[in-house]
Amino acid sequence: MSVVTQQFALEMQGDTQIENITDKTQTLLTGSGLGSGIVTLFVKHTTASVMIFEDEPGLRQDTKNIWEQLIPANPAWQHNTSNPGEDNGHSHLRGQIQGQSLTIPFIDKSLMLGTWQQIVVVDFDTCARKRDIIVQIIGE
């Protein structure tokens, strides 16, 4: 069993921006030299998440809308009131629920994604930030 770890960064704008990283992940997998196993993706931030998504414009907007309904921006969140200058309490809460990691199996150097499944990073923060993504490939 071998382990290959890669890292890349995304410049993101916040406000529930969605960035598709499926092709980047597949390219890293192809270059790993491993044929079958699992790929784990991890975003190193508490106000961003990685998830499986059917990447089409309607769902991008629906995703933004549902997060705004479930956990709206609110200056009264304790994170905001306890930390002067902070306005992203809702961003942290969204990240906690969605999660920062994802594992996908692969066979024959190919991610085992379904027809419409894509890998995306969602940036919930209130300002532009660089997002670091760790890709760890475990297999043979």
C-alpha positions as CSV (number, residue, x, y, z in Angstrom):
1,M,0.0,0.0,0.0
2,S,1.4,3.4,-1.0
3,V,0.4,6.9,0.0
4,V,0.8,10.0,-2.3
5,T,0.0,13.4,-0.9
6,Q,-0.5,16.5,-3.1
7,Q,-1.6,20.0,-2.3
8,F,-3.0,22.9,-4.4
9,A,-4.6,26.2,-3.7
10,L,-7.7,28.0,-5.1
11,E,-8.3,31.8,-5.0
12,M,-11.9,32.0,-4.0
13,Q,-14.3,34.9,-3.4
14,G,-16.5,33.6,-0.6
15,D,-20.3,34.2,-0.6
16,T,-21.0,30.4,-1.2
17,Q,-18.8,30.3,-4.3
18,I,-18.6,26.8,-5.8
19,E,-15.4,25.7,-7.6
20,N,-15.3,22.4,-9.4
21,I,-12.1,20.4,-8.7
22,T,-13.0,17.1,-10.3
23,D,-10.6,17.4,-13.3
24,K,-7.7,18.6,-11.0
25,T,-8.3,15.6,-8.7
26,Q,-8.4,13.2,-11.5
27,T,-5.2,14.6,-12.9
28,L,-3.4,14.2,-9.6
29,L,-4.7,10.7,-9.3
30,T,-3.5,9.8,-12.8
31,G,-0.1,11.2,-12.0
32,S,0.2,9.3,-8.7
33,G,1.1,6.0,-10.3
34,L,-1.5,4.2,-8.2
35,G,-4.2,2.0,-9.9
36,S,-6.8,1.4,-7.2
37,G,-7.6,2.6,-3.7
38,I,-9.1,5.7,-2.2
39,V,-8.6,9.5,-2.6
40,T,-9.3,11.7,0.4
41,L,-9.7,15.5,-0.2
42,F,-9.4,17.9,2.7
43,V,-9.9,21.7,2.7
44,K,-7.8,23.3,5.4
45,H,-10.3,25.9,6.4
46,T,-13.2,26.2,8.8
47,T,-15.3,28.4,6.5
48,A,-15.1,26.2,3.4
49,S,-16.2,22.6,2.5
50,V,-15.6,19.9,0.0
51,M,-18.5,17.8,-1.3
52,I,-20.0,15.8,-4.2
53,F,-22.3,17.9,-6.3
54,E,-24.2,17.8,-9.6
55,D,-22.6,20.9,-11.1
56,E,-25.2,22.8,-13.0
57,P,-26.2,26.5,-12.7
58,G,-29.6,25.8,-11.1
59,L,-28.1,23.7,-8.3
60,R,-25.3,26.3,-7.8
61,Q,-28.0,28.9,-7.1
62,D,-30.2,26.5,-5.1
63,T,-27.2,25.6,-2.9
64,K,-26.5,29.3,-2.2
65,N,-30.2,29.9,-1.5
66,I,-30.6,26.9,0.9
67,W,-27.6,27.9,2.9
68,E,-29.0,31.4,3.2
69,Q,-32.2,30.0,4.5
70,L,-30.7,27.4,6.8
71,I,-28.0,29.5,8.4
72,P,-28.4,33.2,7.4
73,A,-25.7,35.8,8.0
74,N,-26.6,37.4,11.3
75,P,-24.5,40.0,13.3
76,A,-25.9,38.5,16.5
77,W,-24.1,35.1,16.1
78,Q,-21.9,34.7,19.2
79,H,-18.7,34.4,17.0
80,N,-19.4,37.8,15.6
81,T,-20.2,39.5,18.9
82,S,-17.4,37.9,20.8
83,N,-14.7,38.7,18.2
84,P,-14.7,42.4,17.3
85,G,-14.6,42.9,13.5
86,E,-15.8,39.3,12.7
87,D,-18.8,38.9,10.5
88,N,-18.5,35.3,9.4
89,G,-20.2,33.3,12.2
90,H,-22.6,31.8,9.7
91,S,-19.7,30.8,7.5
92,H,-18.2,28.7,10.3
93,L,-21.5,27.1,11.0
94,R,-22.1,26.2,7.4
95,G,-18.6,24.7,7.2
96,Q,-19.2,22.6,10.3
97,I,-22.4,21.1,8.9
98,Q,-21.1,20.4,5.4
99,G,-17.6,19.2,6.5
100,Q,-14.0,19.6,5.3
101,S,-13.2,16.2,3.9
102,L,-14.4,13.6,1.4
103,T,-13.3,10.1,0.4
104,I,-13.8,8.6,-3.1
105,P,-12.7,5.1,-4.3
106,F,-10.8,4.7,-7.5
107,I,-10.1,1.7,-9.8
108,D,-7.9,1.6,-12.9
109,K,-6.7,5.1,-12.1
110,S,-10.2,6.5,-12.4
111,L,-12.4,8.1,-9.8
112,M,-15.5,6.0,-9.2
113,L,-17.9,8.9,-9.5
114,G,-21.5,8.5,-10.8
115,T,-22.6,10.0,-14.0
116,W,-23.5,13.4,-12.6
117,Q,-21.2,13.5,-9.6
118,Q,-18.6,16.2,-9.5
119,I,-16.2,17.2,-6.7
120,V,-16.5,20.8,-5.6
121,V,-15.1,23.2,-3.0
122,V,-17.7,25.6,-1.5
123,D,-16.4,28.9,0.1
124,F,-18.8,30.2,2.7
125,D,-16.7,33.1,4.0
126,T,-17.5,36.8,3.6
127,C,-14.4,37.8,1.7
128,A,-11.9,36.5,-0.8
129,R,-9.4,34.0,0.5
130,K,-6.9,31.4,-0.8
131,R,-8.1,27.9,0.0
132,D,-5.6,25.1,0.5
133,I,-6.7,21.6,-0.6
134,I,-4.9,18.4,0.4
135,V,-5.3,15.4,-1.8
136,Q,-4.1,12.1,-0.3
137,I,-4.2,9.1,-2.5
138,I,-3.9,5.7,-0.8
139,G,-3.7,2.5,-2.9
140,E,-1.6,0.2,-5.0
